[in-house]
Amino acid sequence: MKAVVVEVREASAVVLSDDGIFTEVKNRDYRKGQVIIMKEKKRNAKKMAVCAACAAVLCAAGGTGVWAYTSPYSYVSLDVNPSIEYTLNRFDKVLKVRAVNDDGERVLARVNLDEITYQDIEEALLVTIDQLVEDEFFQDGEEKDMVISTSGKSDEKAEQLAQRIENKLKEENPDDADDKEDDDPDDLHMECFAVGRERVEEAKNVWHTTPGRLNLIQKLIASRGDEFEDIQEEEMEELLKMPVKDIMEEVNENRKNAKAPAEDDDTDKEDQTEEDETTAADEKENEKAEKKAELEAEKAKRESEREESKAVKESEKEERLEEKADRKTEKESEKAAEKKEKDENKKNSKNNGKGQTDAAVVPTTAAPTEAPTETPAAEETKKKEKPEKAAKPDKPEKEEKGQNPPQKDAGDKNGKGNSKKK
């Protein structure tokens, strides 16, 4: 059964076997990470059950055993000018160290890899940094500029790993660090960050460098005011050869130069701001006065419109009253005319009726009647009334003889008169 050495002591060593069990064995000059073959020992049922349960828990927690301990899980790159890449397992132990450039190969040739392999990554980085100082990649009295990047199958764990590495290196270099305004020598100035697997693949396969150096070069290009996409391949090769220290210095210088005009601009802007504030205050007062005048004008306009509307309403009211009066007068006139016409019609109708009646009645001659026999008394009275006629008796008789009886109408003449004549 295979097992991997995870810890080495003076007389013993701790190994992790395939079944997920940690076992203490005699140290036979083992080194960390060494894979050995162990003889299987008989175990009682109770102990086997406990071991199996522990192994199941460890496997469920992320996979243990030789495979988990020896399988690559995440990567860390260190860039100064030498560029070195570390391959870690899921326990952040160093499985393999690889030089990315020629300077990195020279450094690793002088490092005892046994002091790095299967060590915590923080310890491996400290050993490497000490070798860089010894090889004078950091000059005396100069700051230690470096870039450290982390990546892995889990972005979250890569972020956590970057933060843990940064904290550990700061603990080992308490005078370093975040105070970039401090120019004390031997300070450790570093950028530590996590990158995605795509950036790792691009840096490795396209530019044959580390993701940390590639990020730093992109910062340099941006500080120059250029675009990364516009950089030619020849220029990119020259940038890749630049030491991290030179790149970081140029980046800082470019940023400082870009900041200086900005500070001058800020001073000018402050003066301009004060002037603008004064002007703004005056403009504000003017706007306030204009607004007040506008409000007054609007108020006067509303009053004028209100009065005009009132006058229009009064005028409309008067017109309605006049129209009403005119309609009333016209109605009375029409009524009077109708009455007059009615009276005239009635009068004409009456006159027309009378004329028709007169026209309808044709005058007739009264039939002659025999003179009534007068009584002696009546005759006597008649003689007294007409004495003259009494003096001439022959004339009336002559008249009576020659005179026909009075005729009232043609009908009587043709009717009764004719009948009497017959």
C-alpha positions in Angstrom: 0.0 0.0 0.0 1.3 3.4 -1.0 1.8 6.3 1.5 3.3 9.8 1.3 5.5 11.3 3.9 3.9 14.4 5.3 6.1 15.1 8.3 9.6 14.2 9.3 10.9 14.1 12.8 14.2 13.1 14.3 13.4 9.4 14.9 10.0 9.1 13.2 7.9 10.3 10.3 4.2 10.7 9.7 2.8 9.2 6.5 -0.6 9.4 4.8 -1.7 6.1 3.3 -4.1 5.5 0.4 -6.9 4.6 2.8 -6.8 8.1 4.3 -5.0 7.0 7.6 -2.2 8.9 9.1 0.4 6.6 10.6 3.6 7.3 12.5 6.5 5.2 11.3 10.2 4.9 11.9 12.3 7.6 10.1 14.4 5.9 7.5 15.9 9.1 6.2 12.6 10.1 4.7 11.9 13.5 3.3 8.6 15.3 3.0 6.6 14.3 0.0 8.4 11.0 -0.5 6.1 8.2 -1.6 6.8 4.9 0.2 5.4 1.4 0.2 3.9 0.2 3.5 3.2 -3.3 4.5 -0.4 -3.9 5.3 -1.0 -4.9 8.9 -3.8 -6.8 10.3 -6.3 -4.6 12.2 -9.1 -5.7 14.4 -12.6 -5.1 13.3 -13.3 -2.3 15.7 -10.2 -0.4 14.7 -10.8 -1.0 11.0 -14.4 0.4 11.4 -13.0 3.5 13.1 -10.3 4.0 10.4 -12.9 3.5 7.6 -15.2 6.1 9.2 -12.3 8.6 9.5 -11.2 7.9 5.9 -14.8 8.4 4.7 -15.1 11.8 6.5 -11.7 12.9 5.1 -12.7 11.9 1.6 -16.0 13.7 1.8 -14.3 16.8 3.1 -12.3 17.1 -0.1 -10.4 13.9 -0.9 -7.4 12.7 1.0 -4.8 10.0 0.6 -1.8 9.9 -1.7 -3.8 11.2 -4.7 -5.1 14.2 -2.9 -1.7 15.0 -1.4 0.2 14.7 -4.6 -2.3 16.2 -7.1 -1.8 19.8 -8.3 -4.5 22.1 -7.1 -3.3 25.7 -7.3 -0.3 27.8 -8.5 1.8 30.7 -7.2 4.2 32.7 -9.2 7.0 35.0 -7.9 8.4 37.7 -10.1 11.4 39.9 -9.3 13.4 39.6 -12.4 13.7 35.9 -11.9 10.3 34.4 -12.4 9.5 31.2 -10.5 6.3 29.2 -10.4 5.2 26.9 -7.5 2.6 24.1 -7.9 0.6 23.3 -4.8 -1.7 20.6 -3.6 -5.0 21.2 -2.0 -3.3 21.6 1.4 -1.1 24.5 0.0 2.0 22.3 0.2 4.6 22.8 -2.6 4.6 19.9 -5.0 6.9 21.3 -7.6 9.0 24.4 -8.4 9.6 25.6 -11.9 11.8 28.4 -13.3 10.1 30.5 -15.9 13.2 32.4 -17.2 16.9 32.1 -17.1 17.3 34.2 -13.9 14.8 31.9 -12.2 16.9 28.8 -13.2 20.0 30.4 -11.7 18.2 31.0 -8.4 16.7 27.5 -8.2 20.1 26.0 -8.9 21.3 27.5 -5.6 18.2 26.6 -3.6 17.9 23.4 -1.6 14.7 22.1 -3.1 14.2 19.8 -0.1 13.7 23.0 1.9 10.9 23.9 -0.5 9.2 20.7 -1.6 6.2 19.8 0.6 6.6 22.9 2.6 3.9 25.5 3.1 4.0 28.0 0.3 4.7 30.9 2.7 7.9 29.1 3.9 8.9 28.3 0.4 8.6 31.9 -0.7 10.7 33.1 2.3 13.4 30.6 1.4 13.3 31.9 -2.2 13.4 35.5 -1.2 16.4 34.9 1.0 18.2 33.3 -2.0 17.3 36.3 -4.1 18.9 38.6 -1.6 22.0 36.4 -1.4 22.3 36.5 -5.2 22.0 40.3 -5.1 18.9 40.6 -7.1 18.0 43.1 -4.4 20.7 45.6 -4.1 21.7 46.9 -0.7 19.9 50.0 0.2 17.2 49.4 -2.4 13.6 48.4 -2.0 12.6 44.8 -2.6 10.0 45.0 -5.4 8.2 41.8 -6.3 4.9 40.6 -7.7 3.1 37.5 -6.4 0.1 36.0 -8.1 -2.1 33.1 -7.1 -4.5 31.0 -9.2 -6.3 27.7 -8.9 -9.4 25.6 -9.5 -11.2 27.7 -6.9 -11.1 31.5 -7.4 -12.3 32.0 -3.9 -9.5 29.9 -2.5 -7.0 31.7 -4.7 -8.1 35.0 -3.2 -7.7 33.6 0.3 -4.3 32.2 -0.5 -3.1 35.6 -1.9 -4.3 37.3 1.3 -2.6 34.8 3.5 0.7 35.0 1.7 0.7 38.8 1.9 0.0 38.7 5.6 2.8 36.2 6.3 5.4 38.1 4.3 4.4 41.3 6.1 4.9 39.6 9.5 8.4 38.5 8.4 9.1 42.0 7.1 7.5 44.4 9.7 9.2 47.5 8.3 7.9 46.9 4.8 5.0 47.3 3.2 2.1 49.3 2.4 3.6 52.7 3.0 4.7 53.5 -0.5 5.8 57.0 0.6 8.4 55.4 2.8 11.8 55.4 1.0 13.6 53.4 3.7 16.0 50.7 2.1 15.4 47.0 2.4 11.6 47.5 2.5 9.5 44.9 0.8 7.3 46.4 -1.7 5.0 43.8 -3.3 1.8 43.3 -5.2 0.0 40.2 -4.2 -3.2 39.2 -6.1 -5.3 36.3 -7.5 -5.8 35.8 -11.2 -8.1 33.5 -13.2 -7.1 30.4 -15.0 -7.5 32.1 -18.4 -4.9 34.7 -17.5 -2.5 31.9 -16.3 -3.0 30.0 -19.6 -2.5 33.2 -21.7 0.7 34.1 -19.8 2.1 30.6 -20.1 1.1 29.6 -23.6 1.1 33.0 -25.4 3.8 35.1 -23.7 5.8 32.3 -21.9 5.8 34.2 -18.7 3.9 34.3 -15.3 0.5 35.9 -14.9 1.9 38.3 -12.3 4.5 39.7 -14.7 1.9 39.9 -17.5 -0.3 42.0 -15.2 2.6 44.2 -14.3 3.5 44.8 -18.0 -0.1 45.8 -18.7 0.0 48.3 -15.9 3.2 49.8 -17.4 1.6 50.1 -20.8 -1.4 51.7 -19.3 0.7 54.2 -17.3 2.3 55.2 -20.6 -1.1 56.0 -22.0 -1.0 53.2 -24.6 -3.3 50.3 -25.2 -2.2 46.7 -24.6 -3.7 45.6 -27.9 -1.6 48.1 -29.9 1.7 46.8 -28.6 3.8 45.0 -31.2 5.4 41.6 -30.5 9.0 42.9 -30.6 8.1 45.6 -28.1 6.4 43.1 -25.9 9.5 40.9 -25.9 11.5 43.8 -24.6 9.1 44.5 -21.9 9.1 40.9 -20.8 12.9 41.2 -20.3 12.6 44.2 -18.0 13.2 43.5 -14.3 10.2 43.9 -12.0 12.0 46.6 -10.2 12.4 48.7 -13.3 8.9 48.1 -14.4 7.5 49.1 -11.0 9.7 52.2 -10.9 8.5 53.4 -14.3 4.9 52.7 -13.4 5.3 54.7 -10.2 7.1 57.5 -12.1 4.5 57.7 -14.8 1.7 57.8 -12.2 3.5 60.5 -10.3 4.0 62.6 -13.4 0.4 62.1 -14.3 -0.6 63.1 -10.8 1.5 66.3 -10.6 -0.3 68.2 -13.4 -3.5 66.9 -11.8 -2.4 68.6 -8.5 -1.7 71.9 -10.3 -5.0 71.5 -12.0 -6.5 71.0 -8.6 -5.0 74.3 -7.3 -6.2 76.1 -10.4 -9.5 74.4 -10.0 -9.7 75.5 -6.4 -9.2 79.2 -7.4 -11.5 78.7 -10.2 -14.0 77.1 -7.9 -13.9 80.1 -5.5 -14.5 82.4 -8.5 -17.2 80.1 -9.7 -18.8 80.0 -6.3 -18.9 83.8 -6.2 -20.2 84.0 -9.7 -22.6 81.2 -8.8 -23.8 83.2 -5.8 -24.4 86.3 -7.9 -26.1 84.2 -10.5 -28.2 82.6 -7.8 -29.3 86.1 -6.5 -30.0 87.2 -10.1 -32.0 84.0 -10.7 -33.8 84.6 -7.5 -34.7 88.1 -8.5 -35.7 87.0 -11.9 -37.8 84.2 -10.5 -39.5 86.7 -8.2 -40.2 89.1 -11.1 -41.5 86.2 -13.1 -43.8 85.2 -10.2 -45.0 88.8 -9.9 -45.6 88.9 -13.7 -47.4 85.6 -13.6 -49.5 86.8 -10.7 -50.4 90.1 -12.5 -51.1 88.1 -15.6 -53.5 85.8 -13.7 -55.2 88.8 -12.1 -55.6 90.4 -15.6 -56.9 87.2 -17.0 -59.3 86.8 -14.1 -60.6 90.4 -14.6 -60.9 89.8 -18.3 -62.7 86.6 -17.7 -65.0 88.3 -15.3 -65.7 91.1 -17.9 -66.4 88.5 -20.5 -68.8 86.7 -18.3 -70.6 90.0 -17.5 -70.8 90.9 -21.1 -72.1 87.4 -22.0 -74.6 87.8 -19.2 -75.8 91.1 -20.5 -76.0 89.7 -24.0 -78.1 86.8 -22.7 -80.4 89.2 -20.9 -80.7 91.4 -24.1 -81.4 88.3 -26.2 -84.0 87.2 -23.6 -85.7 90.6 -23.7 -85.5 90.6 -27.5 -87.1 87.2 -27.6 -89.8 88.3 -25.2 -90.5 91.5 -27.3 -90.5 89.5 -30.5 -92.8 86.9 -28.9 -95.2 89.6 -27.7 -95.1 91.3 -31.2 -95.8 87.9 -32.8 -98.6 87.3 -30.3 -100.1 90.8 -31.0 -99.8 90.3 -34.8 -101.4 86.9 -34.5 -104.3 88.4 -32.4 -104.7 91.2 -34.9 -104.6 88.8 -37.8 -107.1 86.7 -36.0 -109.4 89.6 -35.3 -109.2 90.7 -38.9 -109.8 87.2 -40.1 -112.8 87.0 -37.8 -114.1 90.4 -39.0 -113.6 89.5 -42.7 -115.2 86.2 -42.1 -118.2 87.9 -40.6 -118.5 90.4 -43.5 -118.1 87.7 -46.0 -120.8 85.7 -44.4 -123.2 88.7 -44.4 -122.5 89.4 -48.1 -123.1 85.8 -49.0 -126.4 85.9 -47.1 -127.6 89.1 -49.0 -126.5 87.6 -52.3 -128.4 84.4 -51.5 -131.7 86.2 -50.7 -133.4 87.2 -54.1 -136.2 89.9 -53.7 -139.7 88.6 -54.6 -143.0 90.5 -55.6 -145.6 90.2 -53.1 -148.7 88.6 -54.3 -151.6 91.0 -54.7 -154.0 90.8 -52.0 -157.5 92.0 -51.8 -157.7 95.2 -49.9 -159.1 94.7 -46.5 -162.5 95.7 -45.9 -162.4 98.8 -43.8 -164.7 99.5 -41.1 -166.8 102.7 -41.2 -164.8 104.0 -38.3 -161.5 103.4 -40.1 -162.6 105.0 -43.2 -163.8 108.0 -41.3 -160.4 108.3 -39.6 -158.6 108.0 -42.9 -160.7 110.8 -44.4 -159.8 113.0 -41.5 -156.1 112.3 -42.1 -156.3 113.0 -45.8 -158.8 115.8 -46.3 -157.2 116.8 -49.6 -157.8 113.5 -51.1 -161.3 113.6 -50.0 -161.8 116.8 -52.0 -160.8 115.1 -55.3 -162.6 111.8 -55.3 -162.4 111.2 -59.0 -158.6 111.1 -59.2 -157.9 108.3 -56.8 -160.4 106.2 -58.4 -158.8 106.9 -61.8 -155.6 105.9 -60.4 -156.9 102.9 -58.7 -158.5 101.8 -62.0 -155.4 102.4 -64.1 -152.8 101.2 -61.4 -151.9 97.7 -60.9 -151.4 96.4 -57.4 -147.9 96.7 -56.0 -145.5 93.9 -56.9 -143.0 92.7 -54.3 -140.9 90.3 -56.3 -140.7 88.5 -59.6 -141.6 85.3 -58.0 -144.9 86.7 -56.7 -145.5 88.3 -60.1 -144.9 85.1 -61.9 -146.4 83.1 -59.2 -149.3 84.3 -57.3 -149.9 87.4 -59.5 -150.1 85.2 -62.6 -152.3 82.8 -60.9 -154.7 85.6 -59.9 -154.6 87.0 -63.4 -155.6 83.6 -64.7 
